[in-house]
Amino acid sequence: MAALVIAEHDNASLKPATLNTVSAATQCGGEVHVLVAGHNAGAVAQAAAQIVGVTKVIHADNAGLAHGLAENLAAQVLAMAGSYSHILFPATASGKNTAPRVAASLDVAQLSDITKVLSPDTFERPIYAGNAIATVQSMDATKVITVRTTGFDPAAASGGSAAVDSATAVADSGKSSYVGSELSKSDRPELTAAKIIVSGGRALGSAEKFNEVMTPLADKLGAALGASRAAVDAGYAPNDWQVGQTGKIVAPQLYVAAGISGAIQHLAGMKDSKVIVAINKDPEAPIFSVADYGLEADLFTAVPELVGKL
């Protein structure tokens, strides 16, 4: 049996999370197929065909699939689910919205947020905010899985030569409709795809100080800006910057945490970063337990000095 990866895209280009999900699928055994469900998304299907490890791309084109509405996307997946032993979604907002609908309709248990494939039916996933790793075995005929993308290296985006097949698209369910999007635009890298992230915490004291202290460092490093939940709740940073268990899970090459104590919920979202640098004046701050480099200092002095040295 083959594995089916549900591509995440905007009808123009693939989202990076798809590549990590393909890597997980290749470890499940058998062929790897990718479903590109969208509208006028031929370019996405061609891009998916270039991913190393993918043997077939299935392209379903319909106006009802244009915006990735969970009801319609789940129906499309269910229409072809019988041919697959594994159905994998990235553990993103879209994947977490659609996968449970597929699992419930198939009457199987969903395997959420896996970080490792031990065998075709056995997986690892974090529990208790990442403080423990559960080994989960599924005996279901079809395994519906969401993949924590930071747990898998991305598959190569070019070098493959999969065939692209067209599939009959399901009709619009009529259960939901797309009204519009309010998107925050930024010249910075997307937080979940950034190679360098600079994050600030509640110790910054205000939105003005957050911008004054953290933005120059992010500019120097070409980094994305992140924040702890405490900083977001206090209004120092927008919600889409939040890193942690209830925010975004990231694993950049470099993560700089300034004024973040390191609550367990925050560590769950960034401790897989390759190099972690912590700046905090509290020597007992939990962030130092996961940091590769720790600087016990006042961030209002240390960060400007660091910017000056770069």
Secondary structure, DSSP 8 states (H G I E B T S, - for coil): -EEEEE--B-SSSB-THHHHHHHHHHTTSS-EEEEEEESS-HHHHHHHHTSTT--EEEEEE-GGGTT--HHHHHHHHHHHGGGEEEEEEESSHHHHHHHHHHHHHHT--EEEEE-EEEETTEEEEEETTTTEEEEEE---SSEEEEE-GGGS----SSS---EEEEE------SS-----------SS--GGG-SEEEEE-GGG-SHHHHHHHHHHHHHHHT-EEEE-HHHHHTTSS-GGGBBSTTSB----SEEEEES----HHHHHHHTT-SEEEEE-S-TT-GGGGT-SEEE-S-HHHHHHHHHHH-
